[in-house]
Each structure stands twice: as C-alpha cells, then as structure tokens.
C-alpha cells in the first residue's frame, strides 16, 4: 500500500481535526488519492483527529465512483441517494490488515476533486456560508487570489451535493480555464483541494485567515470547559456560552428558527432539550445553565457543535450581516434522510 499517501492523509486530517474552530465532533472529512485509481477517505464514525496510517479511513476505487457521477442518467425513476451510497460501499477495496469500514457519505465529491481534499465546517468560512450577503462577499474578498473559488448553493448532502459541485467546477473551468481549489458550501462549510498536501493545509488556513483579517476577528477562539458532576453527568462552564445564553434567552424555538447547517440538526438539535430534563443536553432558558447527561465524548461533541454555532451566529451579526438559515424542506431532508420514499421524491427535482 502507498504508505506515504497514508502518512499524508494523517497530516492533513490532523491539521484540520486538531482545531475545534475548524471541525466540531465527528464533522468534516479528508482524502488522498493513492496510486492505481485508489483513494483513502475518512471512514464514517471516526473523527479527523483519529486518522492514522492504520485506522480511521477506507480505501475505495474512486475511478468507479467518478465514472458513476459522470454517466448517471437522471431521467430514470429510481432512488439515486440509495444507489450512490451502495455504490460507494461496493467500491471499498479490502486491504490486508485494515478493517472494512463504511466510507464517509461525502466520498462522492472527494472522487471528483484533486489529489488531496480537506472538507471542514470552519466557524470563519461559515460566517460567509451562513449569511445572506456571503456569496457576494466571498466573490469580493477572494477575487484577486490566484486560486479559484466557487460557491455551492445549499443542496441536500450526498448524491445531489456531488452533482452540484461537479456542475459548478465545470462551469468555473469553462469560464477561467482552471480547476477551482476552494469551494464555499452554503449552510455547510468549506472544501479545499490541491495537488500537494502542504498546499492543501496551507490553503485551508489561508482561506480562513483571509476571512478573519477581512472582518478583524482577531483574538483567541473561545475555550471550551466541561466539569464532571458524576458518571455521565457534566456541566458546561464555557464562558462564551454563558454570555451567549445570558444575552439571547434562547428558548426551544431559537434552535429551530436558526437552523444553520446539517451538523447542527444532527448533533445538537436532536440531543437538546430546553427547560426539560430528559435529553443529552438540557438547557435552562432562565439561567442559561447547561447540563449534559451522557458520556464525556458525546458531551464534548455536542458542546463543540454548540460553541461553533453560537460563534457563527454572534459573528454574522457582529460583522453586520444577516443570518441565512436552511429552508423547511432542507431541514426535512436531514430529519428524514433514512426514508427512501422521501429521498426519492426530492431527487426528482434535479431532473426538472
Ligand atoms: Zn460536511
């Protein structure tokens, strides 16, 4: 196996995965194309920081996946979401000494990009991605950069997202003659792709640092603090969140109203109860107290997601922008992702 490629996958994964302002919980994914049409991509259920040359990734036949997206016939009446997930799983190549894992649901778009791919949910890029003015601002802020940037309008993750990215890349190439290395994903996050791992890591920092500099958002990212009360019981002592809840008086409706991106729905909203006691995270809208009733690892994932979410909301407003939320239909898709009939009805819209 391509040992160097796997070491490079570890490097790019650690660069993105060691910072909670870049990825929260199990979010984000990375990949490296190895020789012989193979790609090592983050496995589902792992954190970026857990990837080493021995674990946390799967090897797939990415040319088979790419071929599928290049030739898919949307006029057929079938469940493309399911078909593409099955294809990704069938494309897994068993490697000696490696467990057979499930590839990330985002393996599709990794297949159509350059050799190294870093996909994250950075709080800085998400200031643009979660604001009404973000698309125009991204164009303005990045117009003189040598690397090309594209904007991906919000679309359901999985099959539809890969096709949309492919379409935007082709459009950009036909207009400029070059392959875009940066993609801003509306209500989602950031992708950078490059032909060397150093460039991928450097570009990922550069894009976020450019946004920090543009808005003057200097200063350290808030510290996260959980205090153990007992086994599987933690209280959040994160100062930034104390202030967030003191100012916002966020009730249950707040989190529904401000649905910024899929990971918020999956990791935060579904585990959250405001003024109740029975969920993994219980928030008092009166005092802002946040009590976790789950294991440390899951409490940390939820707290990281909550902190990123609060930071993006505060920053969008601080920068004088308007928050852009997901639509009801987008939210429904995430909540019903497992439902085949539902997915099928939505893919139909793509063929119009
Ligand atoms: Zn993502």
Boltz pocket constraint, residues with backbone or C-beta under 6 A from the ligand:
constraints:
  - pocket:
      binder: B
      contacts: [[A, 28], [A, 106], [A, 119], [A, 120], [A, 121], [A, 188], [A, 189]]
      max_distance: 6.0
